[in-house]
Amino acid sequence: MDHVILFYGLLFLVAFLYASVGHGGASGYLALMALFGMTPDIMKPTALMLNLFVSLTSFIQFYRGGHFKWKIFLPLAIASVPFAFIGGLIAIDASVYKKILGLLLIIPIVRFIFFANIPVHELKKSNTILSLLIGATIGLLSGLIGIGGGIILSPILLFLKWTDQKQTAAISALFIFVNSFSGLAGQLTKGIHFSQDMYAYVGIAFTGGLCGAYFGSLKFNQNVLKYALAMVLMLAAYKLLFTQA
């Protein structure tokens, strides 16, 4: 019973923090499920389902704040959605899946610890061809692993200086939603498995995401939570990369 309560508490924390920066939280959910011994055939669809609720909540909050940019979002989504569906159709060996996920977890770990607040002082014009390439690549990974792709897209947008922090959060949130929906649709064609506790997961993640999106769209310092989550992701990445569990 204690481990169930711990899982629920960490799930709320993950949803809260990811939503506060415009993310759905799939990489965090996958990390938690890996730590608690769930199998990839349950992990992938569960993470995408939770993503749908949390990312949509986050998007609405940031959109209301006037931070969303259709011109930047559209080419990314146009390329990513079909590739996310293709990725959802692909089945990979469980051991390979865990290694890829372990490597992807390094991205949010590095961001939360070393690049929690990436300053963007002067925005640059986005490039359509590059946007299509970025969208297609992230979309394929999204469907393949069971993530929305926002944790990969966000640092890219900030590095290219196409968006500021709030704009990045708004674009990433809707990007995650459409990719998660597409990836889940691809998996549905093969048959998927959800945990028996899915309703509880959705309720907790939705609540955490709602709170996180609200505070994230305002001025809110969540550095302590970011470091705590980074530690959880580190444990999961270590387990996935260096153990047989």
C-alpha positions in Angstrom: 0.0 0.0 0.0 2.9 2.4 0.8 4.4 2.0 -2.6 1.0 2.8 -4.2 0.7 6.1 -2.2 4.3 6.9 -3.1 3.5 6.3 -6.8 0.4 8.5 -6.7 2.3 11.3 -4.9 5.1 11.3 -7.5 2.6 11.1 -10.3 1.0 14.3 -9.0 4.4 16.0 -8.7 5.4 15.0 -12.2 2.1 16.3 -13.7 2.4 19.5 -11.7 5.9 20.3 -12.7 5.7 19.3 -16.4 2.4 21.2 -16.9 4.0 24.3 -15.3 6.4 24.5 -18.2 3.9 23.4 -20.9 4.7 19.7 -21.0 2.4 16.7 -20.8 4.9 14.8 -18.6 5.2 11.5 -20.5 8.9 11.1 -19.9 8.2 11.6 -16.2 5.3 9.1 -16.2 7.4 6.6 -18.1 10.2 7.1 -15.6 7.9 6.4 -12.7 6.4 3.3 -14.3 9.8 2.0 -15.0 10.8 2.5 -11.4 7.7 0.7 -10.2 8.3 -2.3 -12.6 5.6 -1.8 -15.2 6.1 -3.3 -18.7 6.5 -1.3 -21.9 3.2 -2.6 -23.4 1.5 -0.8 -20.5 3.9 2.1 -20.1 3.5 3.5 -23.7 -0.3 3.9 -24.0 -0.7 4.9 -20.3 1.9 7.7 -20.7 0.2 9.0 -23.9 -3.2 8.8 -22.3 -2.1 10.9 -19.3 -0.4 13.3 -21.7 -3.7 14.1 -23.4 -5.3 15.4 -20.3 -2.3 17.2 -18.8 -1.1 18.8 -22.0 -4.5 20.1 -23.0 -5.0 21.7 -19.6 -1.6 23.3 -19.8 -2.2 24.6 -23.4 -5.5 26.2 -22.4 -3.8 28.2 -19.6 -0.9 29.4 -21.7 -3.2 30.1 -24.7 -5.4 32.3 -22.5 -2.2 34.2 -21.5 -1.7 35.1 -25.2 1.5 33.1 -25.6 0.6 30.8 -28.5 2.1 31.2 -32.0 0.3 29.4 -34.8 2.9 30.2 -37.4 5.6 28.3 -35.5 3.3 25.5 -34.3 1.7 24.5 -37.7 4.8 23.3 -39.7 6.0 21.4 -36.6 2.6 19.6 -36.1 2.0 19.0 -39.8 5.2 16.9 -40.0 5.0 15.3 -36.5 1.4 14.0 -36.5 1.8 11.4 -39.3 5.2 10.3 -38.0 3.9 9.9 -34.5 1.2 7.6 -35.9 3.9 5.6 -37.8 5.9 5.4 -34.6 2.9 4.1 -32.7 2.7 1.2 -35.2 6.2 0.1 -34.6 6.9 -2.5 -31.9 10.4 -2.8 -30.6 12.1 -5.2 -28.2 11.5 -4.4 -24.5 15.2 -4.2 -23.7 15.8 -1.8 -26.7 12.8 0.3 -25.7 14.2 0.7 -22.1 17.6 1.8 -23.4 16.1 4.4 -25.7 13.9 5.7 -23.0 16.8 5.8 -20.5 18.8 7.9 -23.0 15.8 10.3 -23.6 15.4 10.8 -19.9 18.8 12.5 -19.9 17.3 15.4 -21.8 14.8 16.5 -19.1 17.4 15.8 -16.4 20.0 18.2 -18.0 17.3 20.8 -18.6 15.8 20.7 -15.1 19.3 20.9 -13.4 21.4 23.1 -15.7 18.9 25.0 -18.0 15.9 25.5 -15.8 15.5 29.1 -17.2 17.0 29.6 -20.6 17.1 33.3 -21.4 15.9 34.5 -24.8 16.5 38.2 -25.3 16.0 38.6 -29.0 13.7 36.3 -31.1 14.6 35.1 -34.5 12.4 34.2 -37.5 11.5 30.5 -37.7 12.5 28.3 -40.7 9.7 26.2 -42.3 11.9 23.5 -43.8 13.8 23.1 -40.5 10.5 23.0 -38.6 9.2 20.2 -40.8 12.4 18.2 -40.2 12.3 18.8 -36.5 8.6 17.9 -36.3 9.0 14.7 -38.3 11.9 13.4 -36.2 10.3 14.2 -32.8 7.0 12.8 -34.0 8.5 9.4 -34.9 10.2 9.2 -31.5 7.0 10.3 -29.8 5.0 7.4 -31.2 7.8 4.9 -30.9 8.5 5.5 -27.2 5.2 6.9 -25.9 6.1 10.5 -25.3 4.5 13.7 -26.6 7.9 15.2 -27.7 7.6 18.5 -25.8 10.7 17.7 -23.6 12.7 17.5 -26.9 11.0 20.3 -28.7 11.2 22.9 -25.9 15.0 23.2 -25.7 15.3 23.2 -29.5 12.9 26.2 -29.8 14.7 28.1 -27.1 18.2 27.3 -28.5 17.0 28.5 -32.0 15.5 31.6 -30.3 12.2 31.2 -32.2 10.2 31.6 -29.0 10.5 32.8 -25.4 9.8 30.7 -22.3 6.0 31.2 -22.3 5.6 30.9 -26.0 7.6 27.7 -25.9 5.4 26.3 -23.2 2.2 27.1 -25.1 3.5 25.6 -28.4 4.9 22.5 -26.7 1.7 21.8 -24.9 -0.4 21.6 -28.0 2.4 19.8 -29.9 2.4 17.2 -27.1 -1.4 16.8 -27.3 -1.6 16.2 -31.1 1.4 13.8 -31.0 0.1 11.9 -28.1 -3.3 11.5 -29.8 -1.6 10.4 -33.1 0.7 8.0 -31.3 -2.1 6.5 -29.3 -4.2 6.1 -32.5 -1.3 4.1 -34.1 -1.1 1.9 -31.0 -4.8 1.3 -31.0 -4.6 -0.4 -34.4 -2.5 -3.1 -32.8 -4.4 -3.4 -29.5 -3.1 -1.8 -26.3 -3.1 -2.5 -22.6 -3.9 -0.1 -19.9 -3.4 -0.5 -16.2 -6.4 -1.4 -14.1 -5.8 1.8 -12.1 -6.0 4.1 -15.2 -8.9 6.1 -13.9 -7.0 6.9 -10.7 -3.9 7.8 -12.8 -5.9 10.2 -15.0 -7.6 11.9 -12.0 -4.3 12.5 -10.2 -2.4 13.6 -13.3 -5.2 15.9 -14.4 -5.3 17.5 -10.9 -1.6 17.9 -10.8 -1.6 19.3 -14.4 -4.3 21.7 -13.6 -2.5 23.1 -10.6 0.9 23.2 -12.5 -0.5 24.9 -15.5 -2.2 27.6 -13.4 0.9 28.4 -11.4 3.2 28.0 -14.4 1.3 30.6 -16.4 1.9 33.0 -13.5 5.1 34.0 -11.8 6.0 30.9 -9.8 9.5 29.6 -8.8 9.5 25.8 -8.9 13.3 25.2 -8.7 13.1 22.9 -5.7 10.5 20.7 -7.4 12.6 20.6 -10.6 15.6 19.3 -8.7 13.4 16.7 -6.9 12.0 15.5 -10.2 15.5 15.4 -11.8 16.5 13.0 -9.0 13.6 10.7 -9.8 14.4 10.8 -13.5 18.1 10.0 -12.7 17.1 6.9 -10.7 14.8 5.8 -13.6 17.5 6.4 -16.2 20.0 4.5 -14.2 17.6 1.6 -13.8 16.7 1.5 -17.5 20.3 1.8 -18.8 22.4 -0.2 -16.3 20.1 -2.9 -14.8 18.1 -5.7 -16.2 14.9 -4.7 -14.4 
